[in-house]
Amino acid sequence: MVKRVALIGSGLVGRSWAVLYSRGGYYVTLYDVSNKILDQAIVLIQSQLASMEESGLLLGKTAADCFSRIASTVDLKQALDGAVLAHESVPEDIDLKRKIFAMMDELILEDTILCSSTSCIVPSIFSRELRHKANCIVGHPVNPPHYCPAVEIIPSPWTSPSIKARTIEIMESIGMKPVVAKRESDGFILNRLQYAVLQEGWRLVRNGVCDAKDIDAVMTGGLGLRWSFIGPFETAHLNAPEGIRDYAERYSDTIVRVSKSFGIPEPMSGEVLTSMAQYLEKEMPVEKLGETRQWRDDVLKRIAVFKNSLPPKP
């Protein structure tokens, strides 16, 4: 049976989904508002597939095979025709997402999954008024999705259990690693953790404890190395002789004491922003950010290849 997905939006995330779904054997129709935008996206998708084939990241498939399953259109109805899943990846604008989902709601099959790549907008906000609101769910990837397999699955209070189960199944079938939230939460899981680190790093710089470069060094030379293959709770479990219960007994009081000093959230502005920008614009000049992003992606590709070769945990 031919499996079809519709991808709404052909930016970085939409293009990555095209690579991933085609890698998983799905026929992909990419939708955007102009043929010029789509033509540019198709060229970039073909290049990305070739790069992933060279690195052995296409799950045994060839770039040509994957690319043969990708088409594009400026006709939303055509894009959605026969799709088992429609995955939206437009900018983080609530009104725009409501508009797109309302349009899809009128065109889809009764059992088509309506999925959003949104990073922070809970699905109940843009699905509340839809006839097919039970079909709506969030599938938020990590940037860049083709090298970072985690994807947050966020159901709304009215998302059908079968829609959630099918979304998880599809994500696993294309090589992703679903992280399933039990309920909606502003910022989901990934960004709540990411923002906590950014906010505390900001406070440490503002309070004169260290410079921004020191925060980055702690991550790249310390915490980030461990967290790239074992998570923070797994790290804690291994950091006490008898595991997590022992860790909690030894360190809970210290963690609570330090946590009480974190303070309230702060706006990212003022003198701290100025010093942060000076450091970052020297390390990564704005005019070379495109090259630096490509370097980041190349490193992530190597890490993805390496992680695929790691032995399983005992």
C-alpha positions in Angstrom: 0.0 0.0 0.0 1.3 3.5 -0.9 1.8 5.6 2.2 1.5 9.4 1.6 2.3 12.4 3.8 1.7 16.1 3.2 4.3 18.6 4.4 3.0 22.1 4.9 5.9 24.6 4.7 9.2 24.0 2.9 11.6 25.8 5.3 14.5 24.1 7.2 12.1 21.9 9.3 9.8 21.1 6.4 12.7 20.1 4.2 14.1 17.9 7.0 10.8 16.2 7.4 10.8 15.5 3.6 14.1 13.7 4.0 12.9 11.7 7.0 9.6 10.7 5.7 11.0 9.7 2.3 13.7 7.7 4.1 10.9 5.9 5.9 9.3 4.8 2.7 6.6 7.5 2.5 5.5 9.4 -0.6 5.9 13.0 0.3 4.1 16.0 -1.2 5.6 19.3 -0.1 3.3 22.3 -0.1 4.2 26.0 -0.1 2.9 29.3 -1.4 5.1 29.6 -4.6 6.8 27.3 -7.0 10.0 29.3 -6.7 10.2 28.6 -3.0 9.4 24.9 -3.6 12.0 24.6 -6.4 14.7 26.0 -4.0 13.6 23.5 -1.3 13.7 20.5 -3.7 17.3 21.3 -4.6 18.3 21.5 -0.9 16.4 18.3 -0.1 18.3 16.4 -2.9 21.6 17.7 -1.6 20.7 16.7 2.0 19.7 13.2 0.9 23.0 12.8 -0.9 25.0 13.9 2.2 23.1 11.4 4.4 23.6 8.6 2.0 27.3 9.2 2.1 27.2 8.9 5.9 25.0 5.8 6.0 22.1 7.6 7.6 19.3 6.7 5.1 18.3 3.4 6.9 19.7 1.3 4.0 18.0 3.3 1.2 19.6 5.4 -1.5 19.2 9.1 -2.0 17.8 8.5 -5.5 15.2 6.1 -4.1 14.1 8.6 -1.4 14.1 11.5 -3.8 11.9 9.7 -6.2 9.1 9.7 -3.6 9.2 13.5 -3.1 6.9 15.9 -5.1 5.8 19.5 -4.6 2.7 21.6 -5.2 1.2 25.0 -4.5 -2.3 23.3 -4.3 -3.1 22.4 -0.7 -5.9 20.1 -1.7 -3.5 18.2 -4.0 -0.9 18.0 -1.2 -3.5 16.5 1.2 -5.0 14.0 -1.3 -4.7 10.6 0.2 -2.3 11.7 3.0 -2.3 9.6 6.2 -0.6 12.5 8.0 -0.2 16.2 7.3 2.8 17.8 9.0 2.7 21.6 9.3 6.0 23.5 9.7 5.2 27.1 9.2 6.5 30.0 11.3 5.6 30.3 15.0 2.6 32.5 14.5 -0.6 31.4 16.3 -2.9 33.1 13.8 -1.1 31.6 10.8 -1.3 28.1 12.3 -5.0 28.5 13.1 -5.5 29.5 9.4 -3.5 26.6 8.1 -5.2 24.0 10.3 -8.7 25.4 9.5 -7.9 25.0 5.8 -6.6 21.5 6.2 -9.6 20.6 8.4 -11.9 21.1 5.3 -9.8 19.0 3.0 -8.5 15.9 4.9 -9.8 12.4 5.2 -11.6 11.5 8.4 -8.6 9.7 9.8 -5.8 11.9 8.6 -3.4 12.9 11.4 -3.0 16.7 11.6 0.5 17.3 13.1 2.4 20.5 13.9 6.1 21.1 14.3 5.5 24.0 16.7 8.1 24.3 19.4 6.0 26.0 22.1 2.3 26.4 21.0 0.2 23.7 22.7 -2.2 22.0 20.2 -5.4 23.0 22.0 -4.8 26.6 21.0 -5.0 26.1 17.3 -7.3 23.0 17.2 -10.1 24.0 19.5 -12.6 25.1 16.8 -11.8 22.4 14.2 -14.2 19.7 13.1 -11.3 17.2 13.2 -9.8 18.5 16.4 -9.4 14.9 17.7 -6.9 14.4 14.8 -4.6 17.2 16.0 -1.3 16.6 17.7 2.2 18.2 17.9 5.3 16.5 16.6 8.1 18.9 17.5 11.6 18.0 16.3 15.0 19.1 17.4 16.9 21.3 15.0 18.2 20.0 12.6 15.7 17.1 12.7 17.6 14.9 10.1 20.5 14.5 12.6 18.6 14.8 15.9 16.1 11.9 16.3 14.2 13.1 19.3 10.7 14.3 18.5 8.2 15.6 21.1 4.7 14.2 20.8 2.2 16.5 22.5 -1.5 15.6 22.4 -4.3 18.0 23.3 -7.0 17.2 25.9 -9.2 15.9 23.0 -6.6 14.2 20.8 -7.8 10.7 20.0 -5.7 7.9 21.6 -5.6 6.2 18.2 -4.2 9.4 16.6 -1.5 9.5 19.3 -0.6 5.9 18.8 -0.4 6.1 15.0 1.7 9.3 15.3 4.2 7.5 17.5 4.2 4.4 15.2 4.9 6.6 12.2 7.7 8.5 13.9 9.4 5.3 14.9 9.0 3.9 11.4 11.0 6.8 10.0 13.9 6.5 12.5 12.8 9.1 15.0 12.7 8.7 18.8 9.3 9.9 20.2 9.2 11.6 23.6 5.5 11.5 24.5 4.1 14.1 26.9 1.3 13.0 29.1 -0.4 16.4 28.9 0.0 19.9 27.5 2.6 22.1 29.1 3.8 25.6 27.9 7.1 25.1 26.2 6.6 21.3 26.2 9.6 19.3 27.6 12.7 20.3 25.5 12.3 24.0 25.6 11.4 24.1 29.3 14.7 22.3 30.0 16.6 24.5 27.5 15.1 27.7 28.8 16.1 26.7 32.4 19.7 26.4 31.4 19.6 29.6 29.4 18.0 31.6 32.3 20.5 30.3 34.9 23.4 30.9 32.6 22.1 34.5 32.1 21.9 35.0 35.8 25.4 33.7 36.4 26.8 36.2 33.8 24.7 39.1 35.2 25.8 38.4 38.7 29.5 38.4 37.7 30.1 34.7 38.5 31.5 33.9 35.1 31.4 35.0 31.4 29.2 33.6 28.7 32.1 31.7 27.2 32.4 29.8 30.5 28.8 28.6 30.4 29.4 27.3 26.9 32.6 25.6 28.0 30.9 23.9 30.9 28.4 22.4 28.4 30.7 21.5 25.5 33.5 20.2 27.8 31.4 18.7 30.6 27.7 18.3 30.9 27.0 18.2 27.2 29.5 15.3 26.6 27.7 13.1 29.1 24.2 14.2 28.2 24.8 13.3 24.5 24.4 9.6 25.3 23.0 9.4 28.9 20.4 11.8 30.3 20.6 13.9 33.5 18.7 11.3 35.5 20.8 8.5 34.2 23.9 10.6 35.0 22.7 11.0 38.6 21.9 7.3 38.9 25.5 6.5 37.9 27.0 9.3 40.1 26.2 7.6 43.4 27.5 4.1 44.5 23.9 2.7 44.9 22.1 4.6 42.2 19.4 7.3 42.2 18.0 6.6 45.8 21.6 6.9 47.1 22.1 10.1 45.0 18.9 11.7 46.4 19.9 10.9 49.9 23.4 12.3 49.4 22.6 15.4 47.3 18.9 16.4 47.7 19.5 19.0 50.4 22.3 20.6 48.4 20.2 20.7 45.2 17.3 22.2 47.0 19.5 24.8 48.7 21.2 25.9 45.5 17.9 25.9 43.5 16.3 28.3 46.0 18.9 30.9 44.9 18.1 30.8 41.2 15.7 33.8 41.3 12.9 34.8 39.0 13.0 34.8 35.1 14.8 37.7 33.6 14.4 39.4 30.2 17.3 38.8 27.8 18.3 42.4 27.4 20.5 45.1 28.8 24.2 45.0 29.6 24.3 41.2 29.8 22.9 41.0 26.2 25.6 43.5 25.1 28.4 41.4 26.6 26.9 38.2 25.3 26.6 39.6 21.8 30.2 40.8 21.8 31.5 37.4 22.8 29.3 35.5 20.3 29.8 37.9 17.4 33.6 37.5 17.9 33.4 33.7 18.1 30.8 33.3 15.4 30.7 36.5 13.2 27.2 37.3 12.0 28.3 37.5 8.4 29.6 33.9 8.7 26.6 32.3 10.5 25.6 30.4 7.4 29.1 28.7 7.3 28.9 28.1 11.1 25.5 26.5 10.8 26.9 24.2 8.1 29.8 23.3 10.4 27.4 22.6 13.2 25.4 20.3 11.0 28.5 18.5 9.8 29.6 17.9 13.4 26.1 16.7 14.3 26.2 14.3 11.3 29.4 12.8 12.6 28.0 12.5 16.1 24.9 10.8 14.6 27.1 8.3 12.7 29.2 7.7 15.9 26.1 7.2 18.1 24.7 4.6 15.7 27.9 2.6 16.2 27.8 2.7 20.0 27.2 -0.6 21.9 23.9 -0.9 23.8 23.8 -0.2 27.6 24.5 -3.4 29.6 
